Amino acid sequence: MLCLCILSKNVDAEEPVQFENSPQEKLHNSVEHYALNYSQSGATTVKLNLENALGVAISRNFELDAIKATGKVQHLAITERWRDFFPTLSLSYMQTEESRLREPDVRQHRMSVDSQITVYDGGQRSLAYDVAKLQALLARNDYRIALNEIIAKTRNAYFQVLQLRDSIEINRKTLERGKMQLMFINKELQLGEATKFDKLEIEAKVKEMELNFEKSKNDFTTGLNQFKRMLRVDWRQPVEVIGDIENDFIIRSLNEDKFSIDSLVAIAVKNRKEVESTDVEYIINQKKYTINKRYNFPRISVGLNYSLTDQEFFPREKNWGVNIKATTALWGNSADISTGYNEGENGNVRTLTNNESLQVLNSMDYKRKILESGIQLNISKEHKNDVRQQIALEVINSYTTLKNAWKLIDISRTQLELYDNQLVIERMKANMGDSRRYDLIKKEIERGEAAIAYLNSLVRYLSSASALEIALGKDVGFLRLTAMKGDSK
């Protein structure tokens, strides 16, 4: 019988154990290699273990590429918002020729430089810059979340395929034993030691075994096709999933002295990107609410201009000017005030200008914006607290599921060992005629079901370990609950 190495004692999380999916750099380095091998494989059967299955899944996931591209876009947005803090600069050249009747023609060349800088805008530029930085951070976090989810999803699907494949072997061996008992009962019937009814009972059970065997083959084919679809492998490409759940993996229990439920919740609240996202949303809404309340704060800007004009090129007549402009809102109205000073014709002409304007009831939306931003602020505050509670419950549920899964491994393994011991005795009794072969074949079926239940418990624990690590917001393998036998130390 296949044997699984299970370490029941707690293992220190600081032990330097290497995992099949950690560190992530090792996986990234293998992605291109495995994808290349696959593309060059043609019609030959592609053999996938856990590591290169992860490589193929990551290299062929276009959603992950889209998230990475979004991160690049957000970094460009940061550069754009940073540019808003600097003055605008405009360079221009203009040539005019005016032909007049009975008067001399007018010809002019003009080269000018204009610059405008916003001195105060109520914090709009700062808000836009902060939002761009936070969105870039969220894009980076989204990539990490998506990568871990792909790893966890691929691991679970890989283990599920192995379970379905091993279930075929279990049902095949059970069917072989059933056919052996059918052969024995036929001989006993010929010798008069069994009745026809005994034979019919055995035949019915053998048909049940055949049904289970065929069903397990169909389930494996379906699971393998779903796995290929997840990896985005062409449906015509033959694929063989290699590995052994019982012999290739070491499964450890959670070190409860180091990782108590309180410490796990604290880790999740600290590392889950959803928490960071809600904090970011709350900060953004705070800033928007403050800006909307300060609707009447002026927007002040300073402008500078310098130009050269002349009838001939290169122009030599100097002109320059400076202006200050303020715009503000007043109870649904808006007002503009500007003043400027200009010198032209090489300082021979000086001009001072003052302009004031009032737009009546053109900003009636200020009350609505204040109310809406206040509502969003309260919603984001409640959402911020709710997400923390939700994450804590997710961790508790995952923690409880993991502990139960560990108990199920022990229970199902013990149950399987008991069935094996019962079968040894039941076969001896059946051979000596002290027991009905019908009872023996029922035990064979129950033993096969127990073996499948044991496999299910192993896969359940492996999946629960990944689910808990994802709930903590850490990389898969952080808790060091599973390891490849060749990589463990």
Phi, psi and omega in degrees: 000142179295148186234139178250134177273110181240126179264109184280339180281159179289142180247131180298129183293345180273357180296132185283076179261135178266135182247162183291341183233020180211134006284166184290335181297322179299320180292317180297323181294334183268349185300308183297321181298311183290323178296322179293316178301320180295315184294333181269357187285336181064228182269000179289158181288129177268125179262125184242119166263186185296317186294310182283340171295319176297320179298315179295318181299318182287317183292335183256009181268105183286336176297323178294320177296323179294320178295319178297319178295324177298323176298320178295321178298318181294325177293324175294324178295326177298316179299320179296316181290328177294325179297333182295340181282345183263158180295150171283150181223127181232127177247134182215153174225133183225135177235126179234143175226123183239121179260127184238147175276132176064013177221157179297144176293152181246129179228135183215139172244135182223126173241128186222153174233125180236140179221142180225131179231133178274118181278320182211132179224020179075014177092009183296314180295319179297319178297313181298321179292317178298318180298318180298317179295318181293322178293325175295321177296318179295323178296319178295320178294321179299323179295316180294318179298313181296320180297314179296323179294321177296317180298313181296317181295318180292318177302312182297318179294321179298313179296324180296319178296317178299320179297315179296322178294316180291332177296326176299314181296320179297314180292329178294314179295322177297320179294321178299318179292324178295317178296327177296318178293326177294322177296318179295318183291329176294318178294319179294325178294320178296326180275357180080013180268356179218158180263166178295326178297322177299319179295318180297322178298316180294318180299321179297319180291323178295320176297324176296320177295319178298319178299315178297322180295312180294322179295320179294324176294319179294319179297321179294316179299317179296315180296321179294319178296321177294323178295318177298320179295320177298319180281355184059042175268140180302138185296338180275349183283119176293134181229135174239122178270121183250152181137166181217117183299318185283324188259339185264346187237144170256131181244129182242154174279160180289135177283094185288339176290325181268326183240081173282169182296324179294318180291326178293319177297319178297319178297317182295315180296327180283325190252340182294128183289339176297323177296314179298322180296316180293325176296319179296315180298321180295318179296317179298315180293326174300315181293319179296321179295319178296317180296317180293326177291332179265038182300333182269004176289137185286156171252115187247134179221153180239133181241144177231143176215149179214136183213158175235128180229151178186164177281339180242156175264126021265130182296145184232351182278121187269139175220139176210161181197162177220144180215154177234132182230136178232134178234134181214161178250141182226099174049051179092353176251166176226143183230143177238131178230129180216148175220144183214155178230131182225144173236135181224172180053051178059037177087003180278340180238128178237134183227133175240125182235145175225130180229136174226139178214152180226123176258122189271126174053041177259001180227054183282357183274002186295324180292318179297318180296321177297316181293316181295316180293327176294320177296315179298325178295316179294321179296314181294329177293315178294321179296323179300315179288322182294321180297321178297319177294319180296318180295319178300318179292323177298317180295316180299315180296316180294322178297315180295318178298319179296316180296318178295322179297323178294320178294322181296326177299313181295318181294313183292325177294316178297320178298318180295318178296321178296317178296321178298317179294320179295322181295323178301314180291318183294324178293319178297318180294322180292322180292329179272356179083011180272356182215151178284142177293336176298319178295323179294316183291330174295321177295324178297317179295316180295324178294319177299319178296323179292322178296320177293322178296325177294316176300317179301321181293323178294314179295322179299319180291317179299318178291321180294324177297315178296320181296320179293319180294322175294320179296332178280349183076018181252168178294148176298127184107357183299319183279351178056049179268339179227154178201152171288142183300322181289340182262345183286154179235000000 
